[in-house]
Amino acid sequence: MRVLIADDHDLLRDTLVLFLEGQGSITTRTAADLDQACKLIETEDPFDLVLLDLNMPGMDGLNGLKRAMELKDGQRVALMSGTATRQIAEQALEAGAAGFVPKTLSAKSMINAVKFMAMGEQYAPIDFMTATETEETHPLAEKLSPRERQVLKGLTEGKSNKEIARDLEISEPTVKLHMKTLYRKLEVTNRTQAALAAREAGLY
């Protein structure tokens, strides 16, 4: 089984490679942006599955997904994201994506999802696809604005202010302002405490 992993976060990309190749039956290729991924699709032997990060350079939202899917008379392409909403996931699936994979999946779940999609099935985790409504009424979530929740989610994923700013398409100083407000509302003094507070509350 051949899988192409396209993501501009080196650590996540390398971790996925280790997880998948550790299975023994999966070989991987990697790319850091959409153009590089498309070049590999066009020039190499067919991939059983292509995993694209929603927020990497060149994606332009779901347009990048559709572009990759159209190469070589059709590709099995799945979308990965740590910030996408259920609506984005639904739109990707409706567009014909092989699946939607949250970056919060465990290693075992990620491997199973990849195998499932590579065999021709469409994948989306039930808990993610049904969690949006309940998340909105979470006691901790009610304290925070939608943007503050997005910043907090990025923080719990270990992203830097710069990465969060890029993912949310806002400036780095704006992220810092949101961080200050988050610390006050969560009654914490640093990033680690904020992430722990969110995880202990079961928000992310």
Secondary structure as GFF3:
##gff-version 3
##sequence-region A 1 204
A	DSSP	beta_strand	2	6	.	.	.	ID=ss1
A	DSSP	alpha_helix	10	21	.	.	.	ID=ss2
A	DSSP	beta_strand	27	31	.	.	.	ID=ss3
A	DSSP	alpha_helix	34	43	.	.	.	ID=ss4
A	DSSP	beta_strand	49	53	.	.	.	ID=ss5
A	DSSP	alpha_helix	62	70	.	.	.	ID=ss6
A	DSSP	three_ten_helix	71	73	.	.	.	ID=ss7
A	DSSP	beta_strand	77	81	.	.	.	ID=ss8
A	DSSP	alpha_helix	86	94	.	.	.	ID=ss9
A	DSSP	beta_strand	99	102	.	.	.	ID=ss10
A	DSSP	alpha_helix	107	118	.	.	.	ID=ss11
A	DSSP	alpha_helix	126	136	.	.	.	ID=ss12
A	DSSP	alpha_helix	139	143	.	.	.	ID=ss13
A	DSSP	alpha_helix	146	156	.	.	.	ID=ss14
A	DSSP	alpha_helix	161	168	.	.	.	ID=ss15
A	DSSP	alpha_helix	172	186	.	.	.	ID=ss16
A	DSSP	alpha_helix	191	200	.	.	.	ID=ss17
###
